[in-house]
């Protein structure tokens, strides 16, 4: 319980797009509220814009409005468009969801998401690749705008707290899980932490002091954990160097694992999804080994995590 509270980072929200029941505007703004619903801030029905708001985070559904899905190369050869009945899917900002040329497999996987939706109701969590790719496309536009650096700094501000409460930097009491968990954490977490320190040190340049990540031993202290200002600045500078696709992948993986270390490893393709999932779920694995698995809870959480981490890995990959 203590670890789960300590490692709970600030939850910066990914803007998961909801499909609009109108041809060629599958992810475009504005999105109508479902029939019969009322706006959270008003009381009457209205069209919602994509400004950041609590209302915009609500999950919405829309009826299926297309028959055919296909992938088409853009006329200027700049990438691939996923089309619904010959009309391209669009992002929340109204941009065509253009998948870069080095990522042809991603375009076909996005198309596959739309072909195999399990019902006639569309929900954001059914379209992880689509929503994360749309996030990357919109970030590209945001970064090119005059206030692009402000957008990037807001993302950094949202992600850095995860490093203080990182899943891999909070170590359990020695007797937790009948004494099996702490040795497993020492065996699995320590090498990953060391590699993360070395990675961020290399990004800082030859003259920088080596990065040393602080960690919390809950055997002796429960007051919280915090990285030094120097470490945070090095990590922030690394995040500033990422392109919009790497950053979208970093957001997805970090928020899934509650770990910026895992996020970095997924965004840079240094760790497999299986390795990342095992490290993230280590405490749950040991708990279920002792007390058993809750059906439709632990198993669902496991598959949701692997699906989300896989999505981030694919978004970061050129394939």
Kinemage of the C-alpha trace (Angstrom):
@kinemage 1
@onewidth
@group {chain A} dominant
@subgroup {mainchain}
@vectorlist {calphas} color= white
{ca unk a 1} P 0.000 0.000 0.000
{ca unk a 2} L 2.780 2.421 0.965
{ca unk a 3} L 4.641 1.795 -2.295
{ca unk a 4} L 1.566 2.286 -4.409
{ca unk a 5} L 0.974 5.698 -2.817
{ca unk a 6} L 4.603 6.793 -3.005
{ca unk a 7} L 5.063 5.902 -6.624
{ca unk a 8} L 1.842 7.573 -7.770
{ca unk a 9} L 3.113 10.376 -10.000
{ca unk a 10} L 1.205 13.370 -11.270
{ca unk a 11} L -1.192 12.067 -13.889
{ca unk a 12} L -0.767 14.184 -16.972
{ca unk a 13} L -3.484 13.125 -19.369
{ca unk a 14} L -2.981 11.951 -22.899
{ca unk a 15} L -5.684 13.422 -25.100
{ca unk a 16} L -7.313 10.253 -26.314
{ca unk a 17} L -9.460 11.198 -29.262
{ca unk a 18} L -13.010 10.004 -29.746
{ca unk a 19} L -14.424 9.206 -33.156
{ca unk a 20} L -16.864 11.710 -34.627
{ca unk a 21} L -19.889 10.301 -36.431
{ca unk a 22} L -19.165 12.111 -39.672
{ca unk a 23} L -17.259 10.939 -42.712
{ca unk a 24} L -13.566 11.861 -42.859
{ca unk a 25} L -13.648 13.527 -39.441
{ca unk a 26} L -12.950 10.499 -37.292
{ca unk a 27} L -10.701 12.407 -34.944
{ca unk a 28} L -11.545 16.000 -35.719
{ca unk a 29} L -12.729 18.773 -33.429
{ca unk a 30} L -15.336 19.640 -32.336
{ca unk a 31} L -16.902 16.445 -31.014
{ca unk a 32} L -20.627 16.359 -30.223
{ca unk a 33} L -21.736 15.120 -26.833
{ca unk a 34} L -23.584 11.792 -26.980
{ca unk a 35} L -27.307 12.114 -27.547
{ca unk a 36} L -29.162 12.932 -24.334
{ca unk a 37} L -26.082 14.049 -22.418
{ca unk a 38} L -25.405 17.510 -21.039
{ca unk a 39} L -22.205 19.475 -20.823
{ca unk a 40} L -20.342 19.272 -17.545
{ca unk a 41} L -20.047 23.027 -17.273
{ca unk a 42} L -23.337 24.097 -18.737
{ca unk a 43} L -26.434 21.980 -18.545
{ca unk a 44} L -27.393 22.153 -22.195
{ca unk a 45} L -26.005 20.227 -25.129
{ca unk a 46} L -23.200 21.883 -27.054
{ca unk a 47} L -20.227 21.131 -29.250
{ca unk a 48} L -16.993 20.618 -27.388
{ca unk a 49} L -13.682 22.045 -28.521
{ca unk a 50} L -10.314 20.417 -27.907
{ca unk a 51} L -8.999 22.888 -25.371
{ca unk a 52} L -7.589 21.191 -22.308
{ca unk a 53} L -10.449 20.676 -19.895
{ca unk a 54} L -11.897 18.070 -17.576
{ca unk a 55} L -14.843 17.698 -19.919
{ca unk a 56} L -12.517 16.850 -22.788
{ca unk a 57} L -11.130 13.889 -20.883
{ca unk a 58} L -14.477 12.170 -20.646
{ca unk a 59} L -14.852 9.057 -22.684
{ca unk a 60} L -17.294 9.397 -25.548
{ca unk a 61} L -18.744 6.901 -27.976
{ca unk a 62} L -19.982 7.208 -31.537
{ca unk a 63} L -21.654 4.831 -33.940
{ca unk a 64} L -19.635 3.263 -36.716
{ca unk a 65} L -20.005 5.285 -39.899
{ca unk a 66} L -17.620 3.631 -42.402
{ca unk a 67} L -17.434 0.394 -44.343
{ca unk a 68} L -13.926 0.257 -45.792
{ca unk a 69} L -10.461 1.023 -44.390
{ca unk a 70} L -7.362 1.418 -46.502
{ca unk a 71} L -3.818 2.838 -46.378
{ca unk a 72} L -2.768 5.265 -49.098
{ca unk a 73} L 0.550 6.971 -49.715
{ca unk a 74} L 0.289 10.756 -49.536
{ca unk a 75} L 0.444 12.557 -52.877
{ca unk a 76} L 3.626 14.382 -51.836
{ca unk a 77} L 5.271 11.111 -50.728
{ca unk a 78} L 5.580 12.470 -47.170
{ca unk a 79} L 3.939 9.493 -45.510
{ca unk a 80} L 0.874 7.285 -45.308
{ca unk a 81} L -2.779 8.202 -44.773
{ca unk a 82} L -5.299 5.839 -43.211
{ca unk a 83} L -8.636 6.306 -44.940
{ca unk a 84} L -12.170 5.448 -43.955
{ca unk a 85} L -14.250 5.156 -47.119
{ca unk a 86} L -11.577 7.141 -49.010
{ca unk a 87} L -11.522 9.984 -46.447
{ca unk a 88} L -8.452 10.347 -44.201
{ca unk a 89} L -8.695 10.010 -40.452
{ca unk a 90} L -8.011 13.344 -38.775
{ca unk a 91} L -6.453 14.295 -35.463
{ca unk a 92} L -8.153 16.345 -32.714
{ca unk a 93} L -6.542 19.444 -34.273
{ca unk a 94} L -8.109 18.663 -37.642
{ca unk a 95} L -4.889 17.511 -39.314
{ca unk a 96} L -4.775 14.423 -41.518
{ca unk a 97} L -3.284 11.560 -39.519
{ca unk a 98} L -0.135 11.342 -41.642
{ca unk a 99} L 2.149 8.477 -40.620
{ca unk a 100} L 5.786 9.195 -41.602
{ca unk a 101} L 7.319 7.294 -44.493
{ca unk a 102} L 9.731 5.290 -42.263
{ca unk a 103} L 6.728 3.837 -40.381
{ca unk a 104} L 4.677 1.895 -42.966
{ca unk a 105} L 3.854 -0.905 -40.520
{ca unk a 106} L 2.353 1.636 -38.116
{ca unk a 107} L -0.012 2.910 -40.808
{ca unk a 108} L -1.270 -0.627 -41.468
{ca unk a 109} L -1.639 -1.315 -37.734
{ca unk a 110} L -3.711 1.853 -37.313
{ca unk a 111} L -5.901 0.689 -40.187
{ca unk a 112} L -6.207 -2.711 -38.511
{ca unk a 113} L -7.487 -1.067 -35.317
{ca unk a 114} L -10.398 0.379 -37.266
{ca unk a 115} L -11.135 -2.874 -39.082
{ca unk a 116} L -11.391 -5.014 -35.963
{ca unk a 117} L -13.301 -2.800 -33.537
{ca unk a 118} L -15.206 -5.272 -31.363
{ca unk a 119} L -18.565 -3.521 -31.580
{ca unk a 120} L -20.396 -0.664 -33.259
{ca unk a 121} L -19.391 1.623 -30.413
{ca unk a 122} L -16.006 3.344 -30.585
{ca unk a 123} L -14.090 4.077 -27.410
{ca unk a 124} L -10.676 5.737 -27.117
{ca unk a 125} L -9.099 2.751 -25.347
{ca unk a 126} L -9.981 0.613 -28.391
{ca unk a 127} L -7.795 2.819 -30.580
{ca unk a 128} L -4.509 3.192 -28.708
{ca unk a 129} L -2.298 3.381 -31.785
{ca unk a 130} L -4.627 5.822 -33.519
{ca unk a 131} L -4.860 8.149 -30.539
{ca unk a 132} L -1.113 8.061 -29.797
{ca unk a 133} L -0.229 8.627 -33.459
{ca unk a 134} L -2.703 11.519 -33.536
{ca unk a 135} L -0.988 12.921 -30.447
{ca unk a 136} L 2.372 12.782 -32.263
{ca unk a 137} L 0.983 14.515 -35.362
{ca unk a 138} L -0.605 17.293 -33.293
{ca unk a 139} L 2.597 17.749 -31.285
{ca unk a 140} L 4.485 18.259 -34.550
{ca unk a 141} L 2.128 21.102 -35.367
{ca unk a 142} L 2.336 22.526 -31.842
{ca unk a 143} L 6.153 22.487 -31.822
{ca unk a 144} L 6.282 24.350 -35.136
{ca unk a 145} L 4.019 27.099 -33.803
{ca unk a 146} L 5.363 30.291 -32.140
{ca unk a 147} L 4.454 28.907 -28.692
{ca unk a 148} L 5.868 25.460 -29.411
{ca unk a 149} L 8.500 25.638 -26.692
{ca unk a 150} L 5.817 26.430 -24.127
{ca unk a 151} L 3.958 23.249 -25.117
{ca unk a 152} L 7.128 21.190 -24.782
{ca unk a 153} L 7.942 22.670 -21.373
{ca unk a 154} L 4.426 21.856 -20.154
{ca unk a 155} L 4.961 18.232 -21.138
{ca unk a 156} L 8.320 18.147 -19.365
{ca unk a 157} L 6.741 19.664 -16.268
{ca unk a 158} L 4.117 16.908 -16.310
{ca unk a 159} L 6.590 14.052 -16.842
{ca unk a 160} L 9.437 14.932 -14.458
{ca unk a 161} L 7.499 14.172 -11.237
{ca unk a 162} L 7.360 10.538 -12.332
{ca unk a 163} L 11.134 10.379 -11.802
{ca unk a 164} L 10.740 11.236 -8.110
{ca unk a 165} L 8.091 8.562 -7.551
{ca unk a 166} L 9.352 6.151 -10.195
{ca unk a 167} L 8.134 2.565 -9.834
{ca unk a 168} L 11.717 1.329 -10.144
{ca unk a 169} L 13.065 3.697 -7.477
{ca unk a 170} L 10.770 2.657 -4.621
{ca unk a 171} L 12.039 -0.460 -2.790
{ca unk a 172} L 9.764 -2.496 -0.555
{ca unk a 173} L 10.401 -3.457 3.075
{ca unk a 174} L 12.546 -6.575 3.455
{ca unk a 175} L 9.692 -8.742 4.758
{ca unk a 176} L 7.148 -7.676 2.151
{ca unk a 177} L 5.537 -10.546 0.205
{ca unk a 178} L 7.028 -13.075 2.649
{ca unk a 179} L 10.502 -11.745 1.950
{ca unk a 180} L 10.509 -12.526 -1.783
{ca unk a 181} L 9.874 -9.099 -3.286
{ca unk a 182} L 12.879 -7.078 -2.083
{ca unk a 183} L 15.513 -9.538 -3.410
{ca unk a 184} L 13.704 -9.570 -6.766
{ca unk a 185} L 13.722 -5.765 -6.859
{ca unk a 186} L 17.431 -5.681 -6.077
{ca unk a 187} L 18.097 -8.185 -8.867
{ca unk a 188} L 15.882 -6.598 -11.528
{ca unk a 189} L 15.751 -2.886 -10.689
{ca unk a 190} L 19.416 -2.203 -9.910
{ca unk a 191} L 20.803 -2.976 -13.398
{ca unk a 192} L 18.024 -0.953 -15.045
{ca unk a 193} L 18.701 2.006 -12.734
{ca unk a 194} L 22.441 1.818 -13.453
{ca unk a 195} L 21.848 1.747 -17.216
{ca unk a 196} L 19.459 4.723 -16.944
{ca unk a 197} L 22.072 6.711 -15.019
{ca unk a 198} L 24.697 5.918 -17.646
{ca unk a 199} L 22.334 6.773 -20.496
{ca unk a 200} L 21.357 10.178 -19.133
{ca unk a 201} L 24.983 10.916 -18.216
{ca unk a 202} L 25.994 10.309 -21.851
{ca unk a 203} L 23.279 12.657 -23.091
{ca unk a 204} L 24.589 15.417 -20.808
{ca unk a 205} L 28.025 15.558 -22.394
{ca unk a 206} L 31.569 14.849 -21.265
{ca unk a 207} L 31.759 17.773 -18.834
{ca unk a 208} L 28.623 16.896 -16.877
{ca unk a 209} L 28.637 15.249 -13.485
{ca unk a 210} L 27.465 11.614 -13.596
{ca unk a 211} L 23.742 11.203 -13.005
{ca unk a 212} L 22.958 9.485 -9.715
{ca unk a 213} L 19.300 8.642 -9.217
{ca unk a 214} L 18.050 8.721 -5.647
{ca unk a 215} L 15.838 5.859 -4.505
{ca unk a 216} L 13.587 5.254 -1.527
{ca unk a 217} L 14.031 2.375 0.919
{ca unk a 218} L 10.600 1.974 2.532
{ca unk a 219} L 12.176 -0.294 5.146
{ca unk a 220} L 13.556 2.815 6.825
{ca unk a 221} L 11.699 5.797 5.379
{ca unk a 222} L 8.308 6.675 3.927
{ca unk a 223} L 8.803 10.428 3.583
{ca unk a 224} L 9.061 10.419 -0.208
{ca unk a 225} L 11.784 10.572 -2.809
{ca unk a 226} L 13.184 13.431 -4.881
{ca unk a 227} L 15.854 13.777 -7.544
{ca unk a 228} L 18.382 16.593 -7.493
{ca unk a 229} L 17.829 19.718 -9.561
{ca unk a 230} L 20.902 18.816 -11.652
{ca unk a 231} L 19.503 15.376 -12.480
{ca unk a 232} L 16.117 16.800 -13.391
{ca unk a 233} L 17.710 19.357 -15.713
{ca unk a 234} L 19.720 16.662 -17.508
{ca unk a 235} L 16.593 14.547 -17.985
{ca unk a 236} L 14.602 17.609 -19.063
{ca unk a 237} L 17.236 18.457 -21.681
{ca unk a 238} L 17.044 14.909 -23.005
{ca unk a 239} L 13.253 15.190 -23.311
{ca unk a 240} L 13.712 18.488 -25.190
{ca unk a 241} L 15.779 16.600 -27.782
{ca unk a 242} L 12.981 14.170 -28.687
{ca unk a 243} L 10.858 14.480 -31.789
{ca unk a 244} L 7.078 14.407 -31.523
{ca unk a 245} L 6.811 10.630 -32.140
{ca unk a 246} L 9.385 9.763 -29.499
{ca unk a 247} L 7.711 12.156 -27.080
{ca unk a 248} L 4.266 10.655 -27.655
{ca unk a 249} L 5.767 7.220 -27.000
{ca unk a 250} L 7.503 8.503 -23.856
{ca unk a 251} L 4.239 9.933 -22.530
{ca unk a 252} L 2.321 6.731 -23.175
{ca unk a 253} L 4.922 4.407 -21.616
{ca unk a 254} L 5.694 6.643 -18.631
{ca unk a 255} L 2.072 7.068 -17.661
{ca unk a 256} L 1.351 3.384 -18.148
{ca unk a 257} L 4.257 2.196 -16.008
{ca unk a 258} L 4.294 5.187 -13.613
{ca unk a 259} L 7.990 5.214 -14.439
{ca unk a 260} L 10.065 7.671 -16.451
{ca unk a 261} L 12.863 5.102 -16.481
{ca unk a 262} L 10.601 2.592 -18.214
{ca unk a 263} L 9.320 5.368 -20.480
{ca unk a 264} L 12.859 6.249 -21.533
{ca unk a 265} L 13.717 2.619 -22.254
{ca unk a 266} L 10.608 2.136 -24.393
{ca unk a 267} L 10.961 5.469 -26.253
{ca unk a 268} L 14.606 4.659 -27.080
{ca unk a 269} L 13.858 0.977 -27.834
{ca unk a 270} L 16.426 -0.174 -25.258
{ca unk a 271} L 14.048 -2.559 -23.503
{ca unk a 272} L 11.521 -5.058 -24.797
{ca unk a 273} L 7.858 -4.744 -23.896
{ca unk a 274} L 8.089 -8.032 -21.990
{ca unk a 275} L 11.004 -6.768 -19.870
{ca unk a 276} L 9.301 -3.446 -19.208
{ca unk a 277} L 6.032 -5.114 -18.220
{ca unk a 278} L 7.752 -7.529 -15.839
{ca unk a 279} L 9.707 -4.762 -14.107
{ca unk a 280} L 6.607 -2.591 -13.787
{ca unk a 281} L 4.406 -5.399 -12.442
{ca unk a 282} L 7.023 -6.991 -10.174
{ca unk a 283} L 5.159 -6.247 -6.938
{ca unk a 284} L 1.853 -7.507 -8.356
{ca unk a 285} L 3.558 -10.676 -9.627
{ca unk a 286} L 4.849 -11.497 -6.153
{ca unk a 287} L 1.549 -10.644 -4.495
{ca unk a 288} L -0.448 -12.900 -6.815
{ca unk a 289} L 2.081 -15.712 -6.388
{ca unk a 290} L 1.265 -15.692 -2.675
{ca unk a 291} L -2.395 -14.706 -2.476
{ca unk a 292} L -3.657 -15.617 -5.918
{ca unk a 293} L -5.017 -13.682 -8.857
{ca unk a 294} L -8.328 -11.858 -8.901
{ca unk a 295} L -10.102 -12.907 -12.078
{ca unk a 296} L -11.021 -10.092 -14.465
{ca unk a 297} L -8.765 -7.720 -12.524
{ca unk a 298} L -5.116 -8.771 -12.448
{ca unk a 299} L -5.319 -10.532 -15.795
{ca unk a 300} L -7.056 -7.576 -17.432
{ca unk a 301} L -4.542 -5.128 -15.931
{ca unk a 302} L -1.681 -7.253 -17.278
{ca unk a 303} L -3.017 -7.307 -20.831
{ca unk a 304} L -3.909 -3.599 -20.750
{ca unk a 305} L -0.372 -2.751 -19.628
{ca unk a 306} L 1.297 -4.885 -22.307
{ca unk a 307} L -1.020 -3.414 -24.939
{ca unk a 308} L -0.221 0.146 -23.912
{ca unk a 309} L 3.541 -0.454 -23.684
{ca unk a 310} L 3.453 -2.218 -27.053
{ca unk a 311} L 1.675 0.793 -28.517
{ca unk a 312} L 4.403 3.128 -27.218
{ca unk a 313} L 7.133 0.831 -28.567
{ca unk a 314} L 5.554 0.736 -32.033
{ca unk a 315} L 5.072 4.524 -32.098
{ca unk a 316} L 8.776 5.011 -31.290
{ca unk a 317} L 9.922 2.450 -33.867
{ca unk a 318} L 10.670 2.922 -37.542
{ca unk a 319} L 9.136 -0.118 -39.147
